[in-house]
C-alpha cells in the first residue's frame, strides 16, 4: 500500500447511507469512501456500488483514488480489522446497473442533473473492471451520456462500436441490448451529433412543418427561395417524417449572382437580414435560426455560376441545375413546403447510393468540405 497515512477516520457501523471519509497521504490528499461491500442495510454500501445479493457483514473495502487511477483495499488493511478480506469482484454488468440507477435518480431530481464529483470514481471503476475492450467502451459512452459530457467523444466511440459489430456478427445482439440501455440512460434526450438533444419526434410533426412553412413563406416574401434538403429531405423521402435521430432541419437557400464575388456579396447581405429579422446566428458558411418549438433550422447557400451548381456543403458541380430547379411544392403533414426537383439525385450526392439504409451515426466529413469550399468560406468571413 503506497505512502504514509496520517490518520484514518474509522468506520461508523450505524451509518445507513454511503459515507465519504478522507484519507491523508504525504505528499497529497486523496478522498476515499467505504461501507459494507455487499449492501448490509445497517452499514450502507460503497459509493458507486449497487446493493447486490445478501448482506455479508464485515466484508468491507476502501477505494483510494489518485491521479493514476483507483485501487481498492480491504478495510482491515487500513484500520486493523482482521476479518475476511475476500471481496466480490466488480463486473461490467454491475457498473451498467449502477449507471441505470443513477439515470433514474437524475430524472427524478428537481435539478435534473447529478453531482459531477461522482464521474471520476465511475470512470475509475470502468478502467479497473475485468471486461472486454468493447464492453469498456460501451460503459464509457454510457457514462458520458449519463453526465451529458463530451458528446463528440461519445459519438466517435459509438461509431467505433458499430463498426466493430459489423465485423463481429456475434456482437449484433449485444450491441442491440447496449443501444437500448443507451436510449434508457439518455432519456428524455438522446446522443446526437450536435449534443444531447430532445428528439424531434417528441414534437408533433404537424407543428414542426407548420412553423417551418411559415418561415419559408416569410423568406420567400423577401425574395429568398428556400427548399427542404439533406437530413430533413432524407426523412421525408425515406419515411415521411423527420429522422428520429436528427436534431435539426436543413434548408437550402438560393443565392443569386452572375459571378462568385456577386454571390458572396449577396450571401453576406442575406445572412445579415436573416440574423436581424429572424434572430439567426451565423455559422461556418451558413446561418441558423430557431423555430418557436425550439428546433434549429440550418440554411445552406446554393448558387449557380456559368451553369455550375454549388450547394454548400455537399455539391460542387456534381449535379446539374435541373436537380434543384425549379423547386416544387409538396404537402408534408398538412403544410405545403418546397422541395428540390430531383430528390433522389440530391440524396445520392449527399449520402451515397445507400441513402435508403438508416444509419443514426452517419458522419459528414466537414474537414473535406471546408477544404473544397475554402475560397468561398474565406470570402464570407472577410
Secondary structure, DSSP 4 states (H G I P E B T S, - for coil): --SEEEEEPPPPTT--S--EEEEEEES-EEEEEEEETT--TTT---TT----SS--TT-EEEEEE-SS-EEEEEHHHHH---S----PPP-HHHHHHHHHHHHHHHHHSSS----THHHHHHHHHHHHS---HHHHHHHHHHHHHHTT--HHHHHHHHHHHHHHHHH-GGGHHHHHHHHHHHHHHHTTEEEETTEEEE-GGGS-HHHHHHHHHHHHHHHHHTT--EEE-HHHHHHHHHHSS--TT--EEEEEEE---SSHHHHHHHHHHHHHHHHHHS--EE-SSSEEEE-TTS-EEEEEEEEEETTEEEETTTEESSS-GGGT-S-EEEEETTEEEEE-S-HHHHHHHHH-TTTTS--TT----HHHHHHHTHHHHHHHH-
